[in-house]
Structure formats: structure tokens, C-alpha cells
Amino acid sequence: MAQQLGWGVIDEGWRKGPWTTEEDHNLIEYVKLHGEGRWNSVSRLSGLKRNGKSCRLRWVNYLRPDLKKSQITPQEEKLIVELHARWGNRWSTIARSLPGRTDNEIKNYWRTHFKKKMKSPGVFAEKSMARLLRKQQFQQQQQQLHQQQLQLQNQLEMRKIMSLLDESEENRLPAPLANQNIVPTNPYSADQEHAGVQYSLINNGLPSSVPEVLNDCNIWDGLWNIENVHDAFNTTMAVTNKPNLHTYDAPFY
């Protein structure tokens, strides 16, 4: 049963209604001694007939030393509008960005000054446009991120392909280099050199050269006259090895 005590009401053992000056003084003294928090112990330690929630709200919204008693400034109002567009009705979150202002104060200020304005068609259209712009910006960021990922993937694939091409080119390089080291031989060079030596010996050791190109007739003539060449060679060697019979005057001692 609720009992009427003047202007206050006691409900289930807790006092409700406006706070008195004495109650505010008792709550301030309790916070000085025990600090903020432990609100459920206020009634037991200070004798207040207020529950923990009522004590916390009275302290946070009215009795805190750092609370601002002045009206909200135009700068604070602009910040409230910006934060509300981001967080909506999260008044406690908004109050953290406004030192000295409580969430209850900000909520009441918003409802008093902006709630009716937000219901007008112009403001609603602006909010819709702002949401649309934020959505478009998010989509653009996602597209840019996707394009960057594709570019990075393409670059990695191109590097792999270039690496494979380089390895394949290196493996094929030794074959043409080995072929370049092969010197073509003339099947007639050995015969030409042998014939040149024999021709030089026939001419008493004088240097001579055999024509570079021998026609077919000369080759066959050489084959038929090979016996004559050997006879001439033997004759030349005999003349070359014959001792020199010239006399030299030797001095007498």
C-alpha cells in the first residue's frame, strides 16, 4: 500500500517524487565518502529512502560538480545534430561527446527543438538523401576495393607467367649456342691440302697454292695421274737430298 506523506509518496518502502534539499545534501556527502557507484547501498549507509536507480539519476543529472548549468550553445547544438544523424537516439553515447551535458538533458533538448522539425517533409527528404549518399559512398568503396583486389591478382598471375617464360627461354638457350660452335667442314679441304703439299715438293720446296675450287675434270685427272705424281715426288726428294758438291776455300792456319 502506498502512503501519502505530504508531497512525497512511499511505495514499497522507497520514497518517490521531488528530491528535497536535505536528500541532496545526504547524497552528496555519501558520494564524497564512498565515491560514485554502489548506489544500492545509499539507503543503508546514508539513511535515504531512495532506491539505487533514483540516487544514480539524481547524481548524474543534477548533483555532479562538473555539470553545466547554462543553456546549450550553438556549437553544442550543431554537434548534437551531427551525432544524432550517426547514432540516432543513443543519448548516452551522444552525451560522452558533450562534457558537462547529461543524456537526459540532450534528449529533452532534442525533443523540444528538433523533433517537430524532423517530421516536416523537407527535413525527411534531406535525411533520405543523406542515407542514400552514405549508401552510395559505401558501394563505391566496395567497388574500389574489389577492383584493387582484381588488379593485384592479375599482377601476380602475370608475374607467374613471365617467370615461366623466362625459365623456358633459359632452358632452350644452350641448343642454338651449341649449334653455333659447329664449324662446317669441306670434304675437299683435306685432299686440297695434300695435293698442295705434293705440288710444293715437286717445285723444289717453293711455296705454291692449289686453286681453291677444283672442277670435276681436274679431280679425275688427278686420280688417273697419281702414279706420275708419286714418280715426280721421288725424283724431287732425290735431288733435294743430293749432297752439295760446291767447294769452299778454307784458310790454312
Secondary structure, DSSP 8 states (H G I E B T S, - for coil): --EEETTEEEETTEEESS--HHHHHHHHHHHHHH-S--GGGHHHHH-----HHHHHHHIIIII-TT---S---HHHHHHHHHHHHHHSS-HHHHHTTSTT--HHHHHHHHHHHTHHHHTSHHHHHHHHHHHHHHHHHHHHHHHHHHHHHHHHHHHHHHHHHHHHHHHHHHHHSHHHHHHHT-----TTHHHHHHHHHHHHHHTTT------SS--HHHHHHHHHTHHHHHHHHHHHHHHHHS-----------
